[in-house]
C-alpha cells in the first residue's frame, strides 16, 4: 500500500498549488478507507475523516484538517474516472506481481444503471463493467446514458483492455457480430448468450438441443457435465452440453471464430416442485466442457458484483447527481469489494456487508491489514 500511496502523488490535482487546501491523495485515501469502514455517502465519509483524523495523518498530510463533505464530493467530481481506474489497476498489479500464469481467466462484461444518479427528466448513468471472475477485479468501465447503449460501449471498453488469451462472457444484448469481431481481433475467446433478440440463430440452437438423440450423443462424446448443489432450501442440478457440430448453421460465417454451441439446463427442486430453465450460447472455444461450464457459470460473478453494489454499499440509495463523482464512487466501491474479498477478519466466514460492519467497529485495527496488501 505504501508504494501505491507514493504513486498517487503522480496524479496530483492540476489546480494552482497555492489555492489547494487538500491534496488529491488525501481525498482518495479518505474515501477508500471510509467506504471500507461502512460509510455510504459523502457526509459519512467526511465524518469518518473527522473522527479518525490523527490516525489518517500517519499516511496523509491533512495540513488544513479534514475536508468537508462538499469538498470531498467536489474533488471526486474533478478526477477522470480513467485515472482512478488506472490507480485501482495499479493496486491489482502490485497484488499479482508474484503470480505465475494461470488458466484462461473469465472476463464478464455487463452493465448496471445507477438509479439515483438522475435529476428531473435526466437519465441516470449506466455503467458497463469488465469484471474478472477469478479475483473479483474490475478491469475497466464505460459510462453510457442508458442500457441500450451497451452495444456501442462494449467494443470501446474491450479496445482498452488487455484480453489476449482470456475468455469474454456477455449476456444476450451484447451478442453482436461487431462485438465478436472486436473480441477476436484482440485474440480473445468468447462465450455469448443467446435469446430471442438473435432471431433465427436462437431458434436454431434451441431446436438442435431439443433433439434428445443429439444430446445423448453429446453425453457419450464427453462434452457433457452435470453438477448438483443444495443451498437455500432447494436443490439445483446443472447440466452442460457443448458441441462442435455446427456445419448446419446458416449464420455460421457471420460470427468470427465460431467453433461451438452450448446449452445449460438448470433444474430447481423446492418444496416438492421442480422448475427447469434453459440457456443457450455460441462460443469460439473448441470442445472443452470444463472450460465452457466455468465460463457459463462464471458470468454470475458480475451479477453478484452488481448485487453487492446495491446491497453491501447501498449504491442505488446514494443520490449523487454529479455524473463524474458518481462514477468515481462506483470505482471506489468496486475497489473496496476487491479488498473485502481478500480480508479475513474473523475465524467465521462473513458476508461482505458484515465485513464492512466489523471494520467500522475498529477501523484502525483492520485498516492496517489493508495497508499490508
N, C-alpha and C positions, 0 to 999 in steps of 0.2 A: 504493500500500500504506500510505503514511503516513496518508492520510485514513481508511483502514479501521482502522488501529491506534487512531486517535483515537475512531472510532465505537464501538470495543469498550468504551470506558470507560462508555458509557451502559448496558451490560448487566452492570455490575459485580455481584459477589456481594451478596446481601441479608443475609448474616450480619452479626453485630455486628462493626464495624470493628476494635475493639480485639483481637478474637480471630483476625483474619485475618492469617495469616503469608505467604500467597501470593496475589497478585492474580489474578483470573479471567483478565484479559487475558494475564498471563504464562503461565498454563497453556495457553490456547488457542494462543498463538504457538509454544510449545514443541512441542505435539502436532502442529500443522500442519507445522512445519519438520522435525521428526524423521521424520514419516511420509513427506515428500518425500525425505528422506535415507536411506530404506531401513529405517527402524525399523518393526517389525511388531507388537510387543507393548509392554506398559506398562514392563517392565524396560528394554527397548532405548530407549524414549522417554526414560526418566529418565537413562540412561547418556549419551544424546546431550546432554542439558541439562548434565550434569556436565562433559563433555569440552569443550563449546563455551560455557561459562558467560560468559567475557569477551566473546565475540562477541555473544551474546544480550543482554548488558547495554547494547548500543548502542541497542536498541529497547524493552526491557522492564526493569523495576526489579530483580527478584530480590533484594529487600532482605534476605531471610533465606537467600540461597543457592538452589541448585537444589532443587526439591521431590523427595521420594521417589516411587517408582513407585506406592506405595499412595495417597499424597496425590493424585497426578495422576489415578488412576482414580476415587478418591472424588469429586473435584471434577467430573470429567466426568460422573459419575452424578448430580450436582445440577443440571446445566443442562437446561433444557427443550429437547428436540430442535427444537421450533418456533422457539425463539430462535436456536439455532445455524444452522438453515436460513435464517432471515432474514439472518444475518450473511453466509452464503455467497451469498445473493441480492444483498446489498449490493455484494459484490465483483464479481458479474456485471454489476450496473447500472453500476458505475464503468467496466468494460471497454466497455460498449455505449453509453456517453454520447455518443460522436461518430458512432455508426452511424445510417444512414437506414433507411427502410422497405425490407424485402426481400420475397421471395416468401413465400407461406404456409409457415410452419415446421411440421415434423413433430414432434409430441409423442407419444412412445411410452410406454405405461403397461404395467408388468409387475411381477411380484413375485419375490422371492428369499428363500429360507429361510437364516437364519444358523445353520448346522448345529451349531456348537459352543456356541451360546448356550442351553444347557439343563442341568438338574441333575436326576438321578433320572428320575422319570416326567413331569417338567415339559416342556412343549413349547417348542421354540426359537421366537424371534421370526421372523415372516415380514414382510419389508419390501416394501411396494408403492411403486414409484417412478415419477414422471413425468419422463422424460428427453428433453431437446430434442436431436434428432438433429444439427442443423446445427452447433452449437458444443460438443456434449458437455457439457451443463449439466443438473444435476438441479434441476428447478423445485420439487420438494417430495416428501414421502414420508409414508406412513402405516403404522404398525406394527400387525400383527394376530397372533393366536395361531396360525393355521395357514392354509395355502394356500386352502382352501375359503372363507375369509372375504374373499378378494379381491373377491367380488361386492358386498359391503357397503362395503368400503373405497374402491373406485374412485369411487363418487358423492361420498363425503365428501372425497376428495382433489381431484377436479375442482371441487368447490364453492369450494375455497380458491385456485384458480389463475386467472390471467388468461389465458384461452384464446380469447378472441374473435378470429375470423378465422383461427384456426390449424386444423390437421388432427390429430385424435387417432387413434392406432392402438392396438389392443388385440388380444391373442390370443383364441382361441375361448371361453375361460372367461368373459371379460368381455363377450361378445356377448349382452347382455340388454336387453330393451325399456326397463327403468327407467334403465339407463346411457345409452342413446341419448337418452332424454328429457332427462336432465341435460346431456348434451353439446350438444344443440340448444338447450336453454334458456339455455346460456351463449354461444350464437351462434357455435359452432364446428362444423366438419365432422368426419366420422368415416370411417374405413376399418377395418372389423372382420372378423376371420377367422371362417370357418365350419368346424365339424366336426360329427361325429355327435351331439354333445350338443344341437344345434339341430333334431334330428329331421328332419321332412319338409322344412324350409327348406333344409337342407344337401343333401338328396337331390334336390330340385327344381332347385337351381342347378347341381349336378353333372350332372344329366341334360341340362339346357339346353346346357351347354358340350360335352357329349359328341356333340352333333349337328354333324357335320362341315360340313354345308351352312350352318348358322348361323355357325360360326366363320369360314368363308370369307367370308361377308357382312361380318362384323366386320372382317376384314383389309382388305377392299375399302373399307370406310367410313372407314378411317384410325384407328380406335380399337384399334390393334394396334402392338406394339413388340417387337423382337427384339434381344437382346444376346448376345454370345459372349465369354467370358473364359477365359484359360488361367492356371491357378495350381495349385500343389501337385501337379504332375504329372497334372492332369486338365483336361478342357475342360468348362466349364459354359455351357450355352445356356439363356437365359431368354426365354420368350415371354409377353407380357402381352396379355390381351383384356379389353375393357370395353364394356358396352352399357347403353343406357337403355331397352331393350326389356324392361320389367318389368310390363306391364299384366296379364300372365297369372298373376302371383304371387298366390297365395291369401292370404298373410300380409302383403302389401304395406302395408296400412293400420296394421299393428301396430308398424311401425318408423318412427318420426317422421323426416320429411325424406328418406326413402329415394328415391334417384334413379337408382342404377345398381348393377349387379353386376359382378364382375370375376373373372378366373382368372389364375393364374400357372402356367405349365407349365415345369418345370425339368428339363433333361436333363443327365446327368453321364456323360462318357465317360472311362474309365480302364482302361488295360491291355487294350484291345480289348473291354471290356464297357460296356454302356450301361444306365443306370437313369433312369427318368422319374418325377418327382413332380408332384403337382397340389395347388394350394391355391386356395381359393375365398373370396370376400369380398363383403360388402354395403357400400354407401357412400352418403353424402349428396352426393357430388360428381357433377356432370354429366359428360358425355363429355369427358375430357381425359386421354389415355393417358400423357402425360409426368408429370402430377401423380400419377395413380393408381399408376404404376410406381415413382415416387420414394417414395411412402408405403409401398407393399408391401415394397420392398427396404429402405427406411429403418428398418423395425422391427427389423432385425438389430442396430442400434446399441445398443439397450438390452440385448440378449442379449450383445453384446460387452462392455458395461459390467459385467454380472454375471460374465463370464469374467475380466475384469481384477481384480475384487474378490477372486476366488479365486486366480488365478494370479499376478498382479502384486503384490497386497497380502496374499495368504495369509489371507483372511478366515475361511475355514472351519477353519483351524488355530488360530485365536485363541479360546481358551476363556474369554472374558469372560462371566461368569454374570449380572452385574448388567444388567438389560434397558436401563436408561437409558444407561449407559456404552457398551454395545454399539451402541445406535442412534446415539449421538453419534459414535462412532468410525467407523461406517458413513458418516455425512455427511462426516467429515474425509477419508475415503478417496476419496469421490466428488469432493470439492473438489480434492484432490491430483491426481486423474486429469484434471480440467479444466485444472489448471495445467500438468501434464506435457504435455498435448496442444499447448500454446502454446509450450513451451520447445524451442529448437533448440540443443542442447549441443555437437554436433559437425557437421562437414560431411557425415558419413554419417548417413542416416536410422536412428534407433534405435527399438527397441520400448520400450513404457512401462517394462517391467521393467529394461531396460538403462539407461534414463534415470535411474531411481532409483539404480542402482548407480553411475553416473557422478557423480551429485550427492553420494553418500556418500563418494566419493574426495576431494572438495574442497568441502564444504558452504558455506564462507564465500564462495568464488568464485561458485558457482552460485546460492545463495540471494539474492545481490544482484540477480540478474535477476528473481526473484520480487517483490522489493520495488519494482521499476520498473513492475510491472503496474498 
